[in-house]
Amino acid sequence: MMVFGLKVVNRRGDTIGYSLAFLRYVASLFSLLFLGMGIWWIPLDLNKQGWHDKLAQSVVIRV
């Protein structure tokens, strides 16, 4: 993500910790289970969040 200038933060804008990053990783596997619908959801969402971001309450921002 650093190559693309992206950073994962929580809703307050703080860097996420290891526990939240692990939750986001597990949730991303869940997002991929249903034919990738959790990933395909990103362009349709107003906040550009996938299911894994919603479950982990995280946001991807440009730096």
mmCIF file of the N, C-alpha and C atoms, coordinates in Angstrom:
data_MODEL
# 
_entry.id   MODEL 
# 
loop_
_atom_site.group_PDB 
_atom_site.id 
_atom_site.type_symbol 
_atom_site.label_atom_id 
_atom_site.label_alt_id 
_atom_site.label_comp_id 
_atom_site.label_asym_id 
_atom_site.label_entity_id 
_atom_site.label_seq_id 
_atom_site.pdbx_PDB_ins_code 
_atom_site.Cartn_x 
_atom_site.Cartn_y 
_atom_site.Cartn_z 
_atom_site.occupancy 
_atom_site.B_iso_or_equiv 
_atom_site.pdbx_formal_charge 
_atom_site.auth_seq_id 
_atom_site.auth_comp_id 
_atom_site.auth_asym_id 
_atom_site.auth_atom_id 
_atom_site.pdbx_PDB_model_num 
ATOM 1   N N  . MET A 1 1  ? 0.814   -1.184  0.000  1.00 0.00 ? 1  MET A N  1 
ATOM 2   C CA . MET A 1 1  ? 0.000   0.000   0.000  1.00 0.00 ? 1  MET A CA 1 
ATOM 3   C C  . MET A 1 1  ? 0.860   1.252   0.000  1.00 0.00 ? 1  MET A C  1 
ATOM 4   N N  . MET A 1 2  ? 2.067   1.139   0.538  1.00 0.00 ? 2  MET A N  1 
ATOM 5   C CA . MET A 1 2  ? 2.957   2.301   0.554  1.00 0.00 ? 2  MET A CA 1 
ATOM 6   C C  . MET A 1 2  ? 3.343   2.714   -0.858 1.00 0.00 ? 2  MET A C  1 
ATOM 7   N N  . VAL A 1 3  ? 3.432   1.747   -1.758 1.00 0.00 ? 3  VAL A N  1 
ATOM 8   C CA . VAL A 1 3  ? 3.788   2.045   -3.147 1.00 0.00 ? 3  VAL A CA 1 
ATOM 9   C C  . VAL A 1 3  ? 2.734   2.950   -3.786 1.00 0.00 ? 3  VAL A C  1 
ATOM 10  N N  . PHE A 1 4  ? 1.476   2.722   -3.427 1.00 0.00 ? 4  PHE A N  1 
ATOM 11  C CA . PHE A 1 4  ? 0.378   3.501   -3.987 1.00 0.00 ? 4  PHE A CA 1 
ATOM 12  C C  . PHE A 1 4  ? 0.056   4.742   -3.160 1.00 0.00 ? 4  PHE A C  1 
ATOM 13  N N  . GLY A 1 5  ? 0.776   4.978   -2.079 1.00 0.00 ? 5  GLY A N  1 
ATOM 14  C CA . GLY A 1 5  ? 0.548   6.146   -1.236 1.00 0.00 ? 5  GLY A CA 1 
ATOM 15  C C  . GLY A 1 5  ? -0.718  6.043   -0.407 1.00 0.00 ? 5  GLY A C  1 
ATOM 16  N N  . LEU A 1 6  ? -1.026  4.837   0.068  1.00 0.00 ? 6  LEU A N  1 
ATOM 17  C CA . LEU A 1 6  ? -2.233  4.603   0.849  1.00 0.00 ? 6  LEU A CA 1 
ATOM 18  C C  . LEU A 1 6  ? -1.871  4.206   2.273  1.00 0.00 ? 6  LEU A C  1 
ATOM 19  N N  . LYS A 1 7  ? -2.768  4.504   3.200  1.00 0.00 ? 7  LYS A N  1 
ATOM 20  C CA . LYS A 1 7  ? -2.542  4.170   4.603  1.00 0.00 ? 7  LYS A CA 1 
ATOM 21  C C  . LYS A 1 7  ? -3.878  3.762   5.215  1.00 0.00 ? 7  LYS A C  1 
ATOM 22  N N  . VAL A 1 8  ? -3.853  2.762   6.094  1.00 0.00 ? 8  VAL A N  1 
ATOM 23  C CA . VAL A 1 8  ? -5.060  2.308   6.779  1.00 0.00 ? 8  VAL A CA 1 
ATOM 24  C C  . VAL A 1 8  ? -5.087  2.954   8.162  1.00 0.00 ? 8  VAL A C  1 
ATOM 25  N N  . VAL A 1 9  ? -6.180  3.646   8.460  1.00 0.00 ? 9  VAL A N  1 
ATOM 26  C CA . VAL A 1 9  ? -6.344  4.307   9.747  1.00 0.00 ? 9  VAL A CA 1 
ATOM 27  C C  . VAL A 1 9  ? -7.709  3.962   10.319 1.00 0.00 ? 9  VAL A C  1 
ATOM 28  N N  . ASN A 1 10 ? -7.886  4.231   11.612 1.00 0.00 ? 10 ASN A N  1 
ATOM 29  C CA . ASN A 1 10 ? -9.213  4.051   12.201 1.00 0.00 ? 10 ASN A CA 1 
ATOM 30  C C  . ASN A 1 10 ? -10.046 5.296   11.915 1.00 0.00 ? 10 ASN A C  1 
ATOM 31  N N  . ARG A 1 11 ? -11.240 5.341   12.406 1.00 0.00 ? 11 ARG A N  1 
ATOM 32  C CA . ARG A 1 11 ? -12.148 6.453   12.076 1.00 0.00 ? 11 ARG A CA 1 
ATOM 33  C C  . ARG A 1 11 ? -11.694 7.790   12.641 1.00 0.00 ? 11 ARG A C  1 
ATOM 34  N N  . ARG A 1 12 ? -10.855 7.769   13.670 1.00 0.00 ? 12 ARG A N  1 
ATOM 35  C CA . ARG A 1 12 ? -10.328 9.016   14.235 1.00 0.00 ? 12 ARG A CA 1 
ATOM 36  C C  . ARG A 1 12 ? -9.103  9.512   13.490 1.00 0.00 ? 12 ARG A C  1 
ATOM 37  N N  . GLY A 1 13 ? -8.577  8.669   12.587 1.00 0.00 ? 13 GLY A N  1 
ATOM 38  C CA . GLY A 1 13 ? -7.395  9.045   11.822 1.00 0.00 ? 13 GLY A CA 1 
ATOM 39  C C  . GLY A 1 13 ? -6.100  8.523   12.393 1.00 0.00 ? 13 GLY A C  1 
ATOM 40  N N  . ASP A 1 14 ? -6.172  7.710   13.458 1.00 0.00 ? 14 ASP A N  1 
ATOM 41  C CA . ASP A 1 14 ? -4.980  7.127   14.069 1.00 0.00 ? 14 ASP A CA 1 
ATOM 42  C C  . ASP A 1 14 ? -4.592  5.851   13.328 1.00 0.00 ? 14 ASP A C  1 
ATOM 43  N N  . THR A 1 15 ? -3.306  5.542   13.330 1.00 0.00 ? 15 THR A N  1 
ATOM 44  C CA . THR A 1 15 ? -2.831  4.299   12.736 1.00 0.00 ? 15 THR A CA 1 
ATOM 45  C C  . THR A 1 15 ? -3.409  3.115   13.498 1.00 0.00 ? 15 THR A C  1 
ATOM 46  N N  . ILE A 1 16 ? -3.815  2.079   12.765 1.00 0.00 ? 16 ILE A N  1 
ATOM 47  C CA . ILE A 1 16 ? -4.399  0.911   13.432 1.00 0.00 ? 16 ILE A CA 1 
ATOM 48  C C  . ILE A 1 16 ? -3.291  0.067   14.048 1.00 0.00 ? 16 ILE A C  1 
ATOM 49  N N  . GLY A 1 17 ? -3.629  -0.633  15.113 1.00 0.00 ? 17 GLY A N  1 
ATOM 50  C CA . GLY A 1 17 ? -2.672  -1.503  15.794 1.00 0.00 ? 17 GLY A CA 1 
ATOM 51  C C  . GLY A 1 17 ? -2.698  -2.907  15.207 1.00 0.00 ? 17 GLY A C  1 
ATOM 52  N N  . TYR A 1 18 ? -1.908  -3.784  15.807 1.00 0.00 ? 18 TYR A N  1 
ATOM 53  C CA . TYR A 1 18 ? -1.812  -5.161  15.321 1.00 0.00 ? 18 TYR A CA 1 
ATOM 54  C C  . TYR A 1 18 ? -3.121  -5.924  15.461 1.00 0.00 ? 18 TYR A C  1 
ATOM 55  N N  . SER A 1 19 ? -3.830  -5.709  16.562 1.00 0.00 ? 19 SER A N  1 
ATOM 56  C CA . SER A 1 19 ? -5.082  -6.443  16.766 1.00 0.00 ? 19 SER A CA 1 
ATOM 57  C C  . SER A 1 19 ? -6.137  -6.025  15.744 1.00 0.00 ? 19 SER A C  1 
ATOM 58  N N  . LEU A 1 20 ? -6.244  -4.747  15.456 1.00 0.00 ? 20 LEU A N  1 
ATOM 59  C CA . LEU A 1 20 ? -7.203  -4.281  14.460 1.00 0.00 ? 20 LEU A CA 1 
ATOM 60  C C  . LEU A 1 20 ? -6.772  -4.688  13.050 1.00 0.00 ? 20 LEU A C  1 
ATOM 61  N N  . ALA A 1 21 ? -5.474  -4.702  12.798 1.00 0.00 ? 21 ALA A N  1 
ATOM 62  C CA . ALA A 1 21 ? -4.981  -5.153  11.495 1.00 0.00 ? 21 ALA A CA 1 
ATOM 63  C C  . ALA A 1 21 ? -5.277  -6.637  11.296 1.00 0.00 ? 21 ALA A C  1 
ATOM 64  N N  . PHE A 1 22 ? -5.135  -7.428  12.349 1.00 0.00 ? 22 PHE A N  1 
ATOM 65  C CA . PHE A 1 22 ? -5.461  -8.854  12.256 1.00 0.00 ? 22 PHE A CA 1 
ATOM 66  C C  . PHE A 1 22 ? -6.952  -9.051  12.015 1.00 0.00 ? 22 PHE A C  1 
ATOM 67  N N  . LEU A 1 23 ? -7.790  -8.297  12.722 1.00 0.00 ? 23 LEU A N  1 
ATOM 68  C CA . LEU A 1 23 ? -9.229  -8.370  12.507 1.00 0.00 ? 23 LEU A CA 1 
ATOM 69  C C  . LEU A 1 23 ? -9.576  -7.989  11.075 1.00 0.00 ? 23 LEU A C  1 
ATOM 70  N N  . ARG A 1 24 ? -8.929  -6.964  10.542 1.00 0.00 ? 24 ARG A N  1 
ATOM 71  C CA . ARG A 1 24 ? -9.173  -6.542  9.167  1.00 0.00 ? 24 ARG A CA 1 
ATOM 72  C C  . ARG A 1 24 ? -8.749  -7.626  8.183  1.00 0.00 ? 24 ARG A C  1 
ATOM 73  N N  . TYR A 1 25 ? -7.645  -8.304  8.461  1.00 0.00 ? 25 TYR A N  1 
ATOM 74  C CA . TYR A 1 25 ? -7.176  -9.396  7.612  1.00 0.00 ? 25 TYR A CA 1 
ATOM 75  C C  . TYR A 1 25 ? -8.169  -10.557 7.601  1.00 0.00 ? 25 TYR A C  1 
ATOM 76  N N  . VAL A 1 26 ? -8.629  -10.968 8.784  1.00 0.00 ? 26 VAL A N  1 
ATOM 77  C CA . VAL A 1 26 ? -9.597  -12.061 8.879  1.00 0.00 ? 26 VAL A CA 1 
ATOM 78  C C  . VAL A 1 26 ? -10.900 -11.658 8.177  1.00 0.00 ? 26 VAL A C  1 
ATOM 79  N N  . ALA A 1 27 ? -11.305 -10.424 8.367  1.00 0.00 ? 27 ALA A N  1 
ATOM 80  C CA . ALA A 1 27 ? -12.528 -9.939  7.720  1.00 0.00 ? 27 ALA A CA 1 
ATOM 81  C C  . ALA A 1 27 ? -12.359 -9.871  6.202  1.00 0.00 ? 27 ALA A C  1 
ATOM 82  N N  . SER A 1 28 ? -11.141 -9.626  5.715  1.00 0.00 ? 28 SER A N  1 
ATOM 83  C CA . SER A 1 28 ? -10.927 -9.606  4.262  1.00 0.00 ? 28 SER A CA 1 
ATOM 84  C C  . SER A 1 28 ? -11.078 -11.006 3.675  1.00 0.00 ? 28 SER A C  1 
ATOM 85  N N  . LEU A 1 29 ? -10.704 -12.029 4.444  1.00 0.00 ? 29 LEU A N  1 
ATOM 86  C CA . LEU A 1 29 ? -10.944 -13.396 3.986  1.00 0.00 ? 29 LEU A CA 1 
ATOM 87  C C  . LEU A 1 29 ? -12.441 -13.665 3.889  1.00 0.00 ? 29 LEU A C  1 
ATOM 88  N N  . PHE A 1 30 ? -13.196 -13.163 4.852  1.00 0.00 ? 30 PHE A N  1 
ATOM 89  C CA . PHE A 1 30 ? -14.647 -13.261 4.825  1.00 0.00 ? 30 PHE A CA 1 
ATOM 90  C C  . PHE A 1 30 ? -15.203 -12.516 3.603  1.00 0.00 ? 30 PHE A C  1 
ATOM 91  N N  . SER A 1 31 ? -14.637 -11.354 3.296  1.00 0.00 ? 31 SER A N  1 
ATOM 92  C CA . SER A 1 31 ? -15.084 -10.567 2.143  1.00 0.00 ? 31 SER A CA 1 
ATOM 93  C C  . SER A 1 31 ? -14.877 -11.315 0.837  1.00 0.00 ? 31 SER A C  1 
ATOM 94  N N  . LEU A 1 32 ? -13.831 -12.100 0.759  1.00 0.00 ? 32 LEU A N  1 
ATOM 95  C CA . LEU A 1 32 ? -13.525 -12.841 -0.460 1.00 0.00 ? 32 LEU A CA 1 
ATOM 96  C C  . LEU A 1 32 ? -14.334 -14.124 -0.601 1.00 0.00 ? 32 LEU A C  1 
ATOM 97  N N  . LEU A 1 33 ? -14.858 -14.619 0.514  1.00 0.00 ? 33 LEU A N  1 
ATOM 98  C CA . LEU A 1 33 ? -15.592 -15.887 0.496  1.00 0.00 ? 33 LEU A CA 1 
ATOM 99  C C  . LEU A 1 33 ? -16.802 -15.869 -0.436 1.00 0.00 ? 33 LEU A C  1 
ATOM 100 N N  . PHE A 1 34 ? -17.507 -14.809 -0.458 1.00 0.00 ? 34 PHE A N  1 
ATOM 101 C CA . PHE A 1 34 ? -18.734 -14.707 -1.240 1.00 0.00 ? 34 PHE A CA 1 
ATOM 102 C C  . PHE A 1 34 ? -18.453 -14.109 -2.612 1.00 0.00 ? 34 PHE A C  1 
ATOM 103 N N  . LEU A 1 35 ? -17.637 -14.826 -3.390 1.00 0.00 ? 35 LEU A N  1 
ATOM 104 C CA . LEU A 1 35 ? -17.272 -14.415 -4.750 1.00 0.00 ? 35 LEU A CA 1 
ATOM 105 C C  . LEU A 1 35 ? -16.667 -13.019 -4.803 1.00 0.00 ? 35 LEU A C  1 
ATOM 106 N N  . GLY A 1 36 ? -16.011 -12.629 -3.739 1.00 0.00 ? 36 GLY A N  1 
ATOM 107 C CA . GLY A 1 36 ? -15.353 -11.331 -3.698 1.00 0.00 ? 36 GLY A CA 1 
ATOM 108 C C  . GLY A 1 36 ? -16.288 -10.152 -3.555 1.00 0.00 ? 36 GLY A C  1 
ATOM 109 N N  . MET A 1 37 ? -17.525 -10.404 -3.153 1.00 0.00 ? 37 MET A N  1 
ATOM 110 C CA . MET A 1 37 ? -18.510 -9.324  -3.067 1.00 0.00 ? 37 MET A CA 1 
ATOM 111 C C  . MET A 1 37 ? -18.098 -8.238  -2.066 1.00 0.00 ? 37 MET A C  1 
ATOM 112 N N  . GLY A 1 38 ? -17.361 -8.596  -1.037 1.00 0.00 ? 38 GLY A N  1 
ATOM 113 C CA . GLY A 1 38 ? -16.900 -7.596  -0.082 1.00 0.00 ? 38 GLY A CA 1 
ATOM 114 C C  . GLY A 1 38 ? -15.914 -6.626  -0.691 1.00 0.00 ? 38 GLY A C  1 
ATOM 115 N N  . ILE A 1 39 ? -15.177 -7.092  -1.695 1.00 0.00 ? 39 ILE A N  1 
ATOM 116 C CA . ILE A 1 39 ? -14.233 -6.225  -2.408 1.00 0.00 ? 39 ILE A CA 1 
ATOM 117 C C  . ILE A 1 39 ? -14.961 -5.430  -3.491 1.00 0.00 ? 39 ILE A C  1 
ATOM 118 N N  . TRP A 1 40 ? -15.862 -6.086  -4.208 1.00 0.00 ? 40 TRP A N  1 
ATOM 119 C CA . TRP A 1 40 ? -16.634 -5.405  -5.254 1.00 0.00 ? 40 TRP A CA 1 
ATOM 120 C C  . TRP A 1 40 ? -17.534 -4.315  -4.683 1.00 0.00 ? 40 TRP A C  1 
ATOM 121 N N  . TRP A 1 41 ? -17.787 -4.366  -3.399 1.00 0.00 ? 41 TRP A N  1 
ATOM 122 C CA . TRP A 1 41 ? -18.637 -3.400  -2.727 1.00 0.00 ? 41 TRP A CA 1 
ATOM 123 C C  . TRP A 1 41 ? -17.969 -2.015  -2.640 1.00 0.00 ? 41 TRP A C  1 
ATOM 124 N N  . ILE A 1 42 ? -16.653 -1.956  -2.657 1.00 0.00 ? 42 ILE A N  1 
ATOM 125 C CA . ILE A 1 42 ? -15.905 -0.717  -2.411 1.00 0.00 ? 42 ILE A CA 1 
ATOM 126 C C  . ILE A 1 42 ? -16.333 0.423   -3.341 1.00 0.00 ? 42 ILE A C  1 
ATOM 127 N N  . PRO A 1 43 ? -16.401 0.247   -4.657 1.00 0.00 ? 43 PRO A N  1 
ATOM 128 C CA . PRO A 1 43 ? -16.802 1.382   -5.507 1.00 0.00 ? 43 PRO A CA 1 
ATOM 129 C C  . PRO A 1 43 ? -18.257 1.814   -5.302 1.00 0.00 ? 43 PRO A C  1 
ATOM 130 N N  . LEU A 1 44 ? -19.076 0.946   -4.751 1.00 0.00 ? 44 LEU A N  1 
ATOM 131 C CA . LEU A 1 44 ? -20.490 1.259   -4.555 1.00 0.00 ? 44 LEU A CA 1 
ATOM 132 C C  . LEU A 1 44 ? -20.765 1.996   -3.240 1.00 0.00 ? 44 LEU A C  1 
ATOM 133 N N  . ASP A 1 45 ? -19.839 1.915   -2.306 1.00 0.00 ? 45 ASP A N  1 
ATOM 134 C CA . ASP A 1 45 ? -20.024 2.499   -0.984 1.00 0.00 ? 45 ASP A CA 1 
ATOM 135 C C  . ASP A 1 45 ? -19.671 3.988   -0.997 1.00 0.00 ? 45 ASP A C  1 
ATOM 136 N N  . LEU A 1 46 ? -20.429 4.791   -0.258 1.00 0.00 ? 46 LEU A N  1 
ATOM 137 C CA . LEU A 1 46 ? -20.162 6.228   -0.196 1.00 0.00 ? 46 LEU A CA 1 
ATOM 138 C C  . LEU A 1 46 ? -18.809 6.545   0.428  1.00 0.00 ? 46 LEU A C  1 
ATOM 139 N N  . ASN A 1 47 ? -18.388 5.753   1.422  1.00 0.00 ? 47 ASN A N  1 
ATOM 140 C CA . ASN A 1 47 ? -17.104 5.971   2.093  1.00 0.00 ? 47 ASN A CA 1 
ATOM 141 C C  . ASN A 1 47 ? -15.978 5.149   1.488  1.00 0.00 ? 47 ASN A C  1 
ATOM 142 N N  . LYS A 1 48 ? -16.271 4.431   0.397  1.00 0.00 ? 48 LYS A N  1 
ATOM 143 C CA . LYS A 1 48 ? -15.282 3.581   -0.280 1.00 0.00 ? 48 LYS A CA 1 
ATOM 144 C C  . LYS A 1 48 ? -14.689 2.550   0.668  1.00 0.00 ? 48 LYS A C  1 
ATOM 145 N N  . GLN A 1 49 ? -15.553 1.911   1.470  1.00 0.00 ? 49 GLN A N  1 
ATOM 146 C CA . GLN A 1 49 ? -15.128 0.879   2.402  1.00 0.00 ? 49 GLN A CA 1 
ATOM 147 C C  . GLN A 1 49 ? -15.640 -0.471  1.947  1.00 0.00 ? 49 GLN A C  1 
ATOM 148 N N  . GLY A 1 50 ? -14.760 -1.469  2.007  1.00 0.00 ? 50 GLY A N  1 
ATOM 149 C CA . GLY A 1 50 ? -15.176 -2.845  1.781  1.00 0.00 ? 50 GLY A CA 1 
ATOM 150 C C  . GLY A 1 50 ? -15.755 -3.411  3.057  1.00 0.00 ? 50 GLY A C  1 
ATOM 151 N N  . TRP A 1 51 ? -16.250 -4.640  2.961  1.00 0.00 ? 51 TRP A N  1 
ATOM 152 C CA . TRP A 1 51 ? -16.818 -5.269  4.153  1.00 0.00 ? 51 TRP A CA 1 
ATOM 153 C C  . TRP A 1 51 ? -15.774 -5.387  5.256  1.00 0.00 ? 51 TRP A C  1 
ATOM 154 N N  . HIS A 1 52 ? -14.536 -5.679  4.876  1.00 0.00 ? 52 HIS A N  1 
ATOM 155 C CA . HIS A 1 52 ? -13.479 -5.838  5.881  1.00 0.00 ? 52 HIS A CA 1 
ATOM 156 C C  . HIS A 1 52 ? -13.194 -4.513  6.591  1.00 0.00 ? 52 HIS A C  1 
ATOM 157 N N  . ASP A 1 53 ? -13.290 -3.393  5.875  1.00 0.00 ? 53 ASP A N  1 
ATOM 158 C CA . ASP A 1 53 ? -13.104 -2.087  6.511  1.00 0.00 ? 53 ASP A CA 1 
ATOM 159 C C  . ASP A 1 53 ? -14.267 -1.767  7.451  1.00 0.00 ? 53 ASP A C  1 
ATOM 160 N N  . LYS A 1 54 ? -15.459 -2.104  7.041  1.00 0.00 ? 54 LYS A N  1 
ATOM 161 C CA . LYS A 1 54 ? -16.626 -1.841  7.888  1.00 0.00 ? 54 LYS A CA 1 
ATOM 162 C C  . LYS A 1 54 ? -16.565 -2.671  9.170  1.00 0.00 ? 54 LYS A C  1 
ATOM 163 N N  . LEU A 1 55 ? -16.193 -3.942  9.048  1.00 0.00 ? 55 LEU A N  1 
ATOM 164 C CA . LEU A 1 55 ? -16.107 -4.801  10.236 1.00 0.00 ? 55 LEU A CA 1 
ATOM 165 C C  . LEU A 1 55 ? -14.999 -4.354  11.183 1.00 0.00 ? 55 LEU A C  1 
ATOM 166 N N  . ALA A 1 56 ? -13.882 -3.901  10.632 1.00 0.00 ? 56 ALA A N  1 
ATOM 167 C CA . ALA A 1 56 ? -12.758 -3.469  11.470 1.00 0.00 ? 56 ALA A CA 1 
ATOM 168 C C  . ALA A 1 56 ? -12.827 -1.984  11.813 1.00 0.00 ? 56 ALA A C  1 
ATOM 169 N N  . GLN A 1 57 ? -13.836 -1.279  11.300 1.00 0.00 ? 57 GLN A N  1 
ATOM 170 C CA . GLN A 1 57 ? -13.997 0.151   11.502 1.00 0.00 ? 57 GLN A CA 1 
ATOM 171 C C  . GLN A 1 57 ? -12.732 0.910   11.115 1.00 0.00 ? 57 GLN A C  1 
ATOM 172 N N  . SER A 1 58 ? -12.247 0.596   9.903  1.00 0.00 ? 58 SER A N  1 
ATOM 173 C CA . SER A 1 58 ? -11.043 1.249   9.389  1.00 0.00 ? 58 SER A CA 1 
ATOM 174 C C  . SER A 1 58 ? -11.358 1.934   8.065  1.00 0.00 ? 58 SER A C  1 
ATOM 175 N N  . VAL A 1 59 ? -10.449 2.819   7.666  1.00 0.00 ? 59 VAL A N  1 
ATOM 176 C CA . VAL A 1 59 ? -10.607 3.578   6.434  1.00 0.00 ? 59 VAL A CA 1 
ATOM 177 C C  . VAL A 1 59 ? -9.234  3.617   5.747  1.00 0.00 ? 59 VAL A C  1 
ATOM 178 N N  . VAL A 1 60 ? -9.232  3.542   4.428  1.00 0.00 ? 60 VAL A N  1 
ATOM 179 C CA . VAL A 1 60 ? -7.994  3.682   3.660  1.00 0.00 ? 60 VAL A CA 1 
ATOM 180 C C  . VAL A 1 60 ? -7.937  5.107   3.133  1.00 0.00 ? 60 VAL A C  1 
ATOM 181 N N  . ILE A 1 61 ? -6.804  5.801   3.397  1.00 0.00 ? 61 ILE A N  1 
ATOM 182 C CA . ILE A 1 61 ? -6.653  7.176   2.961  1.00 0.00 ? 61 ILE A CA 1 
ATOM 183 C C  . ILE A 1 61 ? -5.395  7.321   2.096  1.00 0.00 ? 61 ILE A C  1 
ATOM 184 N N  . ARG A 1 62 ? -5.355  8.388   1.338  1.00 0.00 ? 62 ARG A N  1 
ATOM 185 C CA . ARG A 1 62 ? -4.151  8.724   0.561  1.00 0.00 ? 62 ARG A CA 1 
ATOM 186 C C  . ARG A 1 62 ? -3.253  9.604   1.430  1.00 0.00 ? 62 ARG A C  1 
ATOM 187 N N  . VAL A 1 63 ? -1.945  9.344   1.358  1.00 0.00 ? 63 VAL A N  1 
ATOM 188 C CA . VAL A 1 63 ? -0.999  10.166  2.123  1.00 0.00 ? 63 VAL A CA 1 
ATOM 189 C C  . VAL A 1 63 ? -0.135  10.977  1.197  1.00 0.00 ? 63 VAL A C  1 
# 
